[in-house]
Amino acid sequence: MSALSVAFAGTPEFARTVLEAVLGSRHRIVAVFTRPDQPRGRGRHIAASPVKETALAAHLPLSQPATLRGGAALDELRSARADLLVVVAYGLILPEALLDAPRLGSVNIHASLLPRWRGAAPIQRAVLAGDTHTGITLMQMQAALDAGPILLQRSIRIGAADTSGDLHEALAQLGARTLLEGLDALAAGTLHAIPQPQEGVSYAAKIGKSEAIIDWHRSAVQLDRQVRAFNPWPMAETRFEGDQLRVISARLPEALKTDPAATPGTVVAVLDDAVVVKCGEGSLALTQVQRAGRRVLAAREFVLGRTLLGQALG
């Protein structure tokens, strides 16, 4: 069974994990495409993408086109003589001519069980929706958004305490394993694509910072999902004493006797490890919080020197 010559297009940490897996396989990377260097971090310093860092360290042919719409990127891909283009969170829509250029076309790793959660934020949307499972889809790429035929799917369970950050790491590892399985099968000619089902299509819109603001009139179950979905970014937040208060982690508390007349957003209990806040339905126990410009505090640290019972958040 022969090895494949692979061109790789990706940008963030998720893509780096997959690139490193291909580098450790019998298949050969013949070209890498990544986005131009961007401002990153608090200082907004220009920095290389994770994929660029790995490509440079491995001495791989690297290209950072400002656009894929011109002919330059297509010429580079053709000159690399790749059997396959692998696309993982590149960050731009790839034109059809580029997708069709390699001998076996192009494949994409998507962090959901398509056709559920096509689009930009499948991990966060799955957590927000209360999905019990998610996974990786390896699909043949076409012009329509995440609508290409499915080559492989592998699933994992979403745990009751899992954050988007937890799932991001787990899915990156699963994506790497799924791609290597797919590459071996494509090289052997044993992998065949099947069309996506027409039923069950949903779209994972890009996350906006405004979605992170907690509305205490919502149910505790919904707010627990919100806290987990927006960790590590943009972090769920409320207001405390007029300032931003990020909720880093929370849990659904066991049954507590609280004032049924308390308005949503009121602190109704202070436990050893949590500050319990009344919601529109039920209560949410905040276990880690962070005030603007301060370090993350466990609830027991946050309550020191404060009388929180009866105070209102939001």
Secondary structure, DSSP 8 states (H G I E B T S, - for coil): ----EEEEEE-SHHHHHHHHHHHTSSSEEEEEE----EEETTTTEEE--HHHHHHHHTT--EE--S-SSSHHHHHHHHHHT-SEEEEES-SS---HHHHHSSTT-EEEEESS-TTTTEES-HHHHHHHHT-SEEEEEEEE--SSTT-S-EEEEEEEE--TT--HHHHHHHHHHHHHHHHHHHHHHHHHT----B---STT--EE----GGGGB--TTSBHHHHHHHHHHTTTTT-EEEEETTEEEEEEEEE--------TT--TTBEEEE-SS-EEEE-SBSEEEEEEEEETTS--EEHHHHTTT---TT-B--
